[in-house]
């Protein structure tokens, strides 16, 4: 209506009327080509999996709910949660040390992050598992030949599970600390000043004001690292811990059903990652309320 009225007014004052036009969206050939290519690649992969006699889909369905495979899935989940718990606790401590005014604490945090970033996780797992070669006994007391308050045989403590949890957790802590430090830096300094102006100490302002706000920034990166940890648990098969992949390897080493069991392992990892991604999305949505 407004356009028609404007056209009539222009005619009254002797001006030409406004010409109507139809907008035509330009054809984006690249989008169609990329979509067609993706669909073609997906169809080829599905056809290979569906038509290959090596897949043996009835055996895949059987092994997917096999008790040994389910036990391996459970161990993978427990290992992921235990390692991430260590990573978060140590990561928070390292991030606080990195922000400290004490130069020695900052140096210790920097060195830890540098060392753990430099050592491959597989090497760290092996080193932790064979720790008894370097330290036959784990002890606590006065160093350099002093009396020992507590001592235990290293082999009795470092099992495949404990070695896996310690190695994965300590390695992940270096990356987690940087994610947490980035989240802490994202909180405006004015928040701390406002908290201290109402009588909070620096420690109270950190735990009650800074860290809760930082978690909104930390959650996406931490969720991504948790998914990476879920897949990194497959590395512990090098020391014989029977998580999901190791269990499947032991089964197909006896019945030679290699491809079906690898498909089962892949399907379980994809299912676990999908659940973790859904939980991460829900947590991000909850943490973003009010922003």
The 8 nearest C-alpha neighbors of each residue, nearest first, counted from 0:
[[1, 3, 2, 4, 5, 6, 7, 8],
 [0, 2, 4, 3, 5, 6, 7, 8],
 [1, 3, 5, 0, 4, 6, 17, 7],
 [4, 2, 6, 0, 5, 1, 7, 8],
 [5, 3, 7, 1, 6, 2, 8, 0],
 [4, 6, 2, 8, 3, 7, 1, 9],
 [5, 7, 16, 3, 9, 4, 8, 17],
 [8, 6, 10, 4, 9, 5, 3, 11],
 [9, 7, 11, 5, 10, 6, 4, 12],
 [8, 10, 14, 6, 7, 12, 11, 16],
 [9, 11, 13, 7, 14, 8, 12, 16],
 [12, 10, 8, 13, 9, 7, 14, 6],
 [11, 13, 9, 10, 14, 8, 7, 15],
 [14, 12, 10, 11, 9, 15, 8, 16],
 [13, 15, 9, 10, 12, 16, 11, 8],
 [16, 14, 10, 9, 17, 13, 6, 18],
 [17, 15, 6, 9, 10, 18, 14, 7],
 [16, 18, 6, 19, 15, 9, 5, 2],
 [19, 17, 16, 20, 15, 6, 21, 2],
 [18, 20, 17, 21, 16, 2, 22, 6],
 [19, 21, 18, 22, 23, 17, 2, 16],
 [20, 22, 23, 19, 24, 18, 25, 17],
 [23, 21, 24, 20, 25, 19, 26, 18],
 [22, 24, 25, 21, 26, 20, 27, 19],
 [23, 25, 26, 22, 27, 21, 28, 20],
 [26, 24, 27, 23, 28, 22, 29, 30],
 [25, 27, 28, 24, 29, 23, 30, 31],
 [28, 26, 29, 30, 25, 31, 24, 32],
 [27, 29, 31, 30, 26, 32, 33, 25],
 [28, 30, 32, 27, 31, 33, 34, 26],
 [31, 29, 33, 32, 28, 27, 34, 35],
 [32, 30, 34, 28, 29, 33, 35, 27],
 [31, 33, 29, 35, 30, 34, 36, 28],
 [34, 32, 36, 30, 35, 31, 29, 37],
 [35, 33, 31, 37, 36, 32, 30, 38],
 [34, 36, 38, 32, 37, 33, 31, 39],
 [37, 35, 33, 39, 34, 38, 32, 40],
 [36, 38, 40, 34, 39, 35, 33, 41],
 [37, 39, 41, 35, 36, 40, 42, 34],
 [40, 38, 36, 42, 41, 37, 35, 43],
 [41, 39, 43, 37, 42, 38, 36, 44],
 [40, 42, 38, 44, 39, 43, 37, 45],
 [41, 43, 39, 45, 40, 44, 46, 38],
 [44, 42, 46, 40, 41, 45, 47, 39],
 [45, 43, 47, 41, 46, 42, 48, 40],
 [46, 44, 42, 48, 47, 43, 49, 41],
 [45, 47, 49, 43, 44, 48, 50, 42],
 [48, 46, 44, 50, 45, 49, 51, 43],
 [49, 47, 45, 46, 51, 50, 44, 54],
 [48, 50, 46, 47, 51, 45, 54, 56],
 [51, 49, 47, 48, 46, 52, 54, 45],
 [50, 52, 53, 48, 47, 54, 49, 55],
 [51, 53, 54, 55, 50, 49, 48, 56],
 [54, 52, 51, 55, 258, 259, 256, 48],
 [53, 55, 259, 52, 56, 51, 258, 48],
 [56, 54, 53, 58, 57, 52, 259, 59],
 [55, 57, 59, 58, 54, 60, 259, 49],
 [58, 56, 60, 59, 55, 61, 62, 54],
 [57, 59, 61, 56, 60, 55, 62, 259],
 [60, 58, 56, 259, 62, 57, 61, 63],
 [59, 61, 57, 63, 58, 62, 56, 64],
 [62, 60, 58, 59, 63, 64, 57, 65],
 [61, 63, 65, 59, 64, 60, 58, 263],
 [64, 62, 60, 61, 263, 65, 59, 68],
 [65, 63, 62, 61, 66, 69, 68, 60],
 [64, 66, 62, 68, 67, 63, 69, 61],
 [67, 65, 69, 68, 70, 64, 62, 71],
 [66, 68, 70, 69, 65, 71, 246, 247],
 [69, 67, 71, 65, 70, 66, 72, 243],
 [70, 68, 72, 66, 71, 67, 65, 73],
 [71, 69, 67, 73, 68, 72, 66, 74],
 [70, 72, 243, 242, 68, 74, 69, 73],
 [73, 71, 69, 75, 243, 70, 74, 68],
 [72, 74, 70, 76, 71, 75, 77, 69],
 [75, 73, 77, 71, 242, 76, 72, 78],
 [74, 76, 72, 78, 242, 73, 77, 79],
 [75, 77, 79, 73, 74, 78, 80, 72],
 [78, 76, 74, 80, 79, 75, 81, 73],
 [77, 79, 75, 81, 76, 80, 74, 82],
 [80, 78, 76, 82, 77, 229, 81, 83],
 [79, 81, 83, 77, 78, 82, 84, 76],
 [82, 80, 84, 78, 83, 79, 77, 164],
 [81, 83, 168, 164, 85, 79, 84, 80],
 [84, 82, 86, 80, 85, 81, 168, 87],
 [85, 83, 81, 87, 86, 82, 80, 88],
 [86, 84, 168, 82, 88, 83, 87, 89],
 [85, 87, 172, 168, 83, 89, 84, 171],
 [88, 86, 90, 84, 85, 89, 91, 83],
 [89, 87, 85, 91, 90, 86, 84, 92],
 [88, 90, 92, 86, 91, 87, 172, 85],
 [91, 89, 176, 172, 87, 93, 175, 92],
 [90, 92, 94, 88, 93, 89, 176, 87],
 [93, 91, 89, 95, 90, 94, 96, 88],
 [92, 94, 96, 90, 108, 95, 91, 176],
 [93, 95, 97, 176, 91, 180, 96, 92],
 [96, 94, 98, 92, 97, 93, 91, 99],
 [97, 95, 93, 99, 104, 98, 94, 105],
 [96, 98, 105, 94, 95, 99, 108, 93],
 [99, 97, 95, 96, 94, 100, 105, 180],
 [100, 98, 96, 101, 97, 95, 105, 104],
 [99, 101, 102, 98, 105, 104, 96, 97],
 [100, 102, 99, 103, 104, 105, 96, 98],
 [103, 101, 105, 104, 106, 100, 99, 107],
 [102, 104, 106, 105, 101, 107, 108, 100],
 [105, 103, 107, 96, 106, 102, 101, 108],
 [104, 106, 97, 102, 108, 103, 96, 107],
 [105, 107, 103, 109, 104, 108, 102, 110],
 [106, 108, 104, 110, 109, 105, 111, 103],
 [109, 107, 105, 111, 93, 106, 110, 97],
 [110, 108, 106, 112, 111, 107, 113, 105],
 [109, 111, 113, 107, 112, 108, 114, 106],
 [112, 110, 108, 114, 113, 109, 115, 107],
 [111, 113, 173, 109, 115, 110, 114, 116],
 [112, 114, 110, 116, 111, 115, 109, 117],
 [115, 113, 117, 111, 116, 112, 110, 118],
 [116, 114, 112, 117, 118, 170, 113, 111],
 [115, 117, 113, 114, 118, 112, 173, 170],
 [116, 118, 114, 115, 113, 119, 112, 120],
 [117, 119, 115, 116, 120, 114, 123, 122],
 [120, 118, 122, 121, 123, 117, 116, 115],
 [119, 121, 123, 122, 124, 118, 170, 167],
 [122, 120, 124, 123, 119, 125, 234, 235],
 [123, 121, 125, 119, 120, 124, 126, 118],
 [122, 124, 126, 120, 121, 125, 166, 127],
 [125, 123, 121, 166, 127, 122, 126, 128],
 [126, 124, 128, 122, 123, 127, 129, 121],
 [125, 127, 123, 129, 124, 128, 130, 122],
 [128, 126, 130, 124, 125, 129, 162, 123],
 [127, 129, 125, 162, 126, 130, 124, 157],
 [130, 128, 126, 131, 127, 132, 125, 133],
 [129, 131, 127, 132, 133, 128, 134, 126],
 [132, 130, 135, 134, 153, 133, 129, 154],
 [133, 131, 130, 134, 129, 135, 153, 154],
 [132, 134, 131, 130, 135, 129, 136, 126],
 [133, 135, 131, 136, 132, 130, 137, 153],
 [136, 134, 131, 153, 132, 152, 133, 137],
 [137, 135, 152, 153, 134, 151, 138, 150],
 [136, 138, 151, 150, 153, 152, 134, 135],
 [139, 137, 150, 149, 136, 151, 147, 140],
 [140, 138, 149, 148, 147, 150, 137, 141],
 [139, 141, 147, 148, 146, 142, 138, 149],
 [140, 142, 145, 146, 147, 143, 139, 144],
 [143, 141, 145, 144, 140, 146, 139, 147],
 [144, 142, 145, 141, 146, 140, 147, 139],
 [143, 145, 142, 146, 141, 147, 140, 138],
 [144, 146, 141, 142, 143, 147, 140, 148],
 [147, 145, 141, 140, 148, 144, 142, 139],
 [146, 148, 140, 149, 139, 141, 145, 138],
 [147, 149, 140, 139, 146, 150, 138, 141],
 [150, 148, 139, 138, 147, 140, 151, 137],
 [149, 151, 138, 137, 139, 136, 147, 148],
 [152, 150, 137, 136, 153, 138, 149, 155],
 [151, 153, 136, 155, 154, 137, 135, 156],
 [154, 152, 136, 131, 156, 155, 135, 137],
 [155, 153, 157, 156, 152, 131, 158, 135],
 [154, 156, 153, 152, 157, 158, 151, 136],
 [155, 157, 153, 154, 158, 152, 161, 151],
 [158, 156, 154, 162, 161, 155, 153, 128],
 [157, 159, 161, 160, 162, 156, 154, 155],
 [160, 158, 162, 240, 161, 163, 238, 157],
 [159, 161, 163, 158, 162, 164, 240, 157],
 [162, 160, 164, 158, 163, 157, 159, 165],
 [163, 161, 128, 159, 165, 160, 127, 164],
 [162, 164, 160, 166, 161, 165, 167, 159],
 [163, 165, 82, 161, 167, 162, 166, 168],
 [166, 164, 168, 162, 163, 167, 169, 161],
 [165, 167, 124, 163, 169, 168, 164, 123],
 [168, 166, 170, 164, 169, 165, 82, 163],
 [167, 169, 82, 86, 85, 165, 171, 170],
 [170, 168, 172, 166, 171, 167, 165, 86],
 [169, 171, 167, 172, 115, 168, 173, 166],
 [170, 172, 168, 173, 86, 174, 169, 167],
 [173, 171, 86, 90, 175, 169, 170, 174],
 [172, 174, 112, 176, 171, 175, 170, 115],
 [175, 173, 177, 176, 171, 172, 178, 112],
 [174, 176, 172, 178, 90, 177, 173, 171],
 [177, 175, 90, 94, 179, 173, 174, 178],
 [176, 178, 180, 174, 179, 175, 181, 173],
 [179, 177, 175, 181, 176, 180, 217, 182],
 [178, 180, 182, 176, 181, 177, 217, 175],
 [181, 179, 177, 183, 94, 182, 178, 176],
 [182, 180, 184, 178, 179, 183, 177, 185],
 [181, 183, 213, 179, 185, 216, 217, 180],
 [184, 182, 180, 213, 185, 181, 186, 179],
 [183, 185, 181, 182, 186, 180, 187, 213],
 [184, 186, 182, 183, 187, 181, 213, 216],
 [187, 185, 184, 183, 213, 209, 188, 212],
 [186, 188, 189, 190, 185, 184, 191, 209],
 [187, 189, 190, 191, 186, 192, 184, 193],
 [188, 190, 192, 187, 191, 193, 186, 194],
 [191, 189, 193, 188, 192, 187, 194, 208],
 [192, 190, 194, 189, 193, 188, 204, 195],
 [191, 193, 189, 195, 194, 190, 196, 188],
 [194, 192, 196, 190, 191, 195, 189, 197],
 [195, 193, 191, 196, 192, 197, 204, 199],
 [194, 196, 199, 192, 198, 197, 193, 200],
 [195, 197, 193, 194, 198, 192, 199, 191],
 [198, 196, 195, 194, 199, 193, 192, 200],
 [197, 199, 195, 196, 200, 194, 193, 204],
 [200, 198, 195, 203, 194, 204, 197, 201],
 [199, 201, 203, 202, 195, 204, 198, 194],
 [200, 202, 204, 203, 205, 199, 195, 191],
 [203, 201, 205, 200, 204, 206, 199, 207],
 [204, 202, 200, 206, 205, 201, 199, 207],
 [203, 205, 208, 201, 207, 202, 206, 194],
 [204, 206, 209, 202, 203, 208, 207, 210],
 [207, 205, 203, 210, 204, 208, 209, 202],
 [208, 206, 204, 205, 203, 209, 211, 210],
 [207, 209, 204, 205, 211, 210, 206, 212],
 [208, 210, 205, 212, 211, 213, 206, 204],
 [209, 211, 213, 212, 206, 205, 208, 214],
 [212, 210, 214, 213, 209, 208, 207, 206],
 [213, 211, 210, 209, 214, 215, 208, 186],
 [214, 212, 182, 210, 183, 215, 216, 211],
 [213, 215, 217, 216, 211, 212, 218, 210],
 [214, 216, 213, 286, 217, 218, 212, 287],
 [217, 215, 182, 214, 213, 218, 219, 185],
 [216, 218, 214, 182, 215, 220, 219, 179],
 [217, 219, 221, 220, 214, 216, 215, 222],
 [220, 218, 222, 221, 217, 223, 216, 283],
 [221, 219, 223, 222, 218, 217, 224, 178],
 [222, 220, 218, 224, 223, 219, 217, 225],
 [223, 221, 225, 219, 224, 220, 218, 279],
 [222, 224, 220, 226, 221, 225, 219, 227],
 [225, 223, 227, 221, 226, 222, 228, 220],
 [226, 224, 228, 222, 227, 223, 221, 229],
 [227, 225, 229, 223, 228, 224, 272, 222],
 [226, 228, 224, 225, 230, 229, 231, 223],
 [227, 229, 231, 225, 226, 230, 224, 79],
 [230, 228, 226, 227, 79, 231, 232, 225],
 [229, 231, 227, 228, 232, 233, 226, 268],
 [230, 232, 228, 233, 229, 234, 227, 167],
 [233, 231, 234, 230, 229, 235, 228, 75],
 [232, 234, 231, 235, 244, 230, 236, 242],
 [235, 233, 232, 236, 231, 237, 121, 120],
 [236, 234, 237, 233, 238, 232, 240, 163],
 [235, 237, 239, 245, 238, 234, 240, 233],
 [236, 238, 235, 239, 234, 125, 240, 121],
 [239, 237, 236, 235, 240, 159, 125, 128],
 [238, 240, 236, 237, 241, 235, 159, 245],
 [241, 239, 159, 236, 238, 242, 235, 160],
 [242, 240, 245, 246, 239, 71, 243, 236],
 [241, 243, 71, 75, 74, 245, 244, 240],
 [244, 242, 71, 72, 246, 245, 75, 68],
 [243, 245, 247, 246, 242, 233, 248, 264],
 [246, 244, 248, 241, 236, 247, 242, 243],
 [247, 245, 249, 243, 241, 244, 248, 242],
 [246, 248, 250, 244, 245, 249, 260, 251],
 [249, 247, 245, 251, 250, 246, 252, 244],
 [250, 248, 252, 246, 247, 251, 245, 253],
 [249, 251, 247, 248, 252, 253, 246, 254],
 [252, 250, 255, 256, 254, 257, 253, 248],
 [251, 253, 249, 250, 255, 248, 254, 257],
 [254, 252, 251, 250, 255, 249, 256, 248],
 [253, 255, 251, 256, 252, 250, 257, 249],
 [256, 254, 251, 257, 252, 253, 250, 258],
 [257, 255, 251, 254, 259, 258, 260, 252],
 [256, 258, 251, 255, 260, 259, 261, 252],
 [257, 259, 261, 260, 54, 256, 262, 53],
 [260, 258, 262, 59, 54, 261, 257, 256],
 [261, 259, 263, 262, 257, 258, 247, 264],
 [260, 262, 264, 258, 263, 259, 265, 257],
 [263, 261, 265, 259, 260, 264, 266, 258],
 [262, 264, 260, 266, 261, 265, 63, 59],
 [263, 265, 261, 267, 262, 266, 260, 268],
 [266, 264, 262, 268, 263, 267, 261, 269],
 [265, 267, 263, 269, 264, 268, 262, 270],
 [268, 266, 270, 264, 269, 265, 271, 263],
 [267, 269, 271, 265, 270, 266, 272, 264],
 [268, 270, 266, 272, 267, 271, 273, 265],
 [269, 271, 267, 273, 268, 272, 266, 274],
 [272, 270, 268, 274, 273, 269, 267, 275],
 [271, 273, 275, 269, 274, 270, 276, 268],
 [272, 274, 270, 276, 271, 275, 269, 277],
 [275, 273, 277, 271, 272, 276, 278, 270],
 [274, 276, 272, 278, 277, 273, 279, 271],
 [275, 277, 279, 273, 278, 274, 272, 280],
 [278, 276, 274, 280, 279, 275, 273, 281],
 [279, 277, 275, 281, 276, 280, 282, 274],
 [278, 280, 276, 282, 277, 281, 222, 283],
 [281, 279, 283, 277, 278, 282, 276, 284],
 [282, 280, 284, 278, 279, 283, 285, 277],
 [283, 281, 279, 285, 284, 280, 286, 278],
 [284, 282, 286, 280, 285, 281, 287, 279],
 [283, 285, 281, 287, 282, 286, 280, 288],
 [284, 286, 282, 283, 287, 288, 281, 280],
 [285, 287, 283, 215, 284, 288, 282, 214],
 [288, 286, 284, 285, 290, 283, 289, 215],
 [289, 287, 290, 286, 285, 284, 283, 215],
 [288, 290, 287, 286, 285, 284, 215, 212],
 [289, 288, 287, 286, 215, 284, 285, 212]]
